[in-house]
Amino acid sequence: MNNKNYTKGNQQEGLTPITSNWMHKIMKEQEVVQELFTTYGSPLNILHPDSFAKNCNTFKEVFQQYQVKSQLFYARKANKAKAFVKRAFLENIGVDTASERELEQSLELGGDGDHLVLTSAIKTEKQIRISIQHQVPIIIDNHDECLLINKLAQELNCKARVGFRLSGFYVDEEKLYSRFGFDIEEIEEYLITNVGEDKKLNKFNVEGIHFHLDGYSTKQRSEALLQCIQLIKKLNAQGFTFRFIDIGGGILINYLESKTEWLDFDAKLKKSLKGEISPVTFNNNGLGYWLEDGIVKGERKTYPYYNEINTDKFLNEILAYTDNSGSSIASLLRDQNLEIRIEPGRSLVNQSGITMAKVVHRKKDAKGQWLVGLEMNMSQMMSSSADFMLDPYVMYADLEDKEAENEAVEVYFTGAYCLERDVLLKRKVKLPKLPEINDVVVFVNTAGYMMHFFETQAHLFQLATNLVYTEKSDSIGVTDFKKDSED
Ligand SMILES: Cc1ncc(COP(=O)(O)O)c(C=O)c1O
């Protein structure tokens, strides 16, 4: 951090991201980073599987503490890299696949029926066929899928391992809607009527129940789990046997160091919308809020970047949650010998990736704002929410001599698409001086859904290269970085 040549934007009043040592090690190395750009182009995604492994252990330890049977399945939709899939298998956890290519590639990388699950929203005949052939459990969403899976299992002359995805749980007397899964109120009758040796669906090995809830409520997840445990009890009495309940992903992570900064930013955003202070976002974007008759309305539509109950604490809250009689979920799972499964995406790749881009130009727009053009585009770091609210870092080739001259500037980073809205962060970023051409902007903690999920090739831009970083010693060199596809 004391290295003069790189700095976090918004030294004061920012949103300071939690970072890892490996990120700082890289940011200190101008020459290495410039060489990587020369070889692989800009932007670059750097992946750090060791951090992924650390996250695996964090979850494993919680399960061990509660002595429940468990398995983790890395939801690989969060990031396209093979490196995390390989590392998942090395750590002896599973991989949740949600498309034909995710499934095929995970099989090629060493996955098997006990370390894979297919949860695709749309399941093609081919996906189902591959799953049955490799005995990968299929999480079924609807009746049509049941018919197709049963038919293909008949053709392949074997049974299909399946779990049923459920939704429509009652929490605080309200039914949680989801477009996915079977309704919890209908599944019991459905299974009794349709599934079994002498029934229409006679080629299933029913192994589990699955749900994935929108949002991040531990209470909703716990209540849903209790309802699944009750359901399994009833179905056991009907001759069914279930091995697992999979509670999907959505485990919150914490991106930010300071709660105060997080709350302060919200207050500043509202003030700026009211015109009480100068804009803190590009074109005074409300990030979900808007001003009506002088009053700020709506809610901020961003990921909850600051969270005290995150990762292990989040899982802990679920396992310790008690039913009306005071039994914890963990004890109920143990009593029924049920395995709990989770499918974390974002939380397993936490701290496991950064995205770096080169500065191409600087300009002042008609409003007098500095726009710093980067060699990347909005699709290469795009949040599904209104903004990615982490301060970026800038690696200056030369910062020291200018710092004293107080050349601080406020900038927005702009991208290469021909769209007015290709502004990489909506928040204004204050820097000690204007970056020079070829200086480097670093966005940290981008592995989860940011670097890959929305990337496109409009304008025929190449997709960013993904480099896997393996720390070999205290020093760092270009050979510590290998293309994800090669390694
Ligand atoms: C079925 C399922 N499992 C797991 C996940 C991963 O969720 P997260 O990355 O929030 O942990 C998702 C995300 O959409 C999902 O739909």
The ligand as a Gaussian input file, in Angstrom:
#p B3LYP/6-31G(d) Opt

LIG

0 1
 C      -29.460000     -22.976000      -9.002000
 C      -28.397000     -22.029000      -8.595000
 N      -27.415000     -22.454000      -7.782000
 C      -26.404000     -21.645000      -7.395000
 C      -26.340000     -20.338000      -7.832000
 C      -25.175000     -19.504000      -7.399000
 O      -25.536000     -18.393000      -6.650000
 P      -24.457000     -17.446000      -5.988000
 O      -23.436000     -17.136000      -6.990000
 O      -25.230000     -16.249000      -5.573000
 O      -23.887000     -18.181000      -4.806000
 C      -27.338000     -19.837000      -8.681000
 C      -27.291000     -18.449000      -9.145000
 O      -28.045000     -17.973000      -9.918000
 C      -28.403000     -20.710000      -9.069000
 O      -29.371000     -20.286000      -9.881000

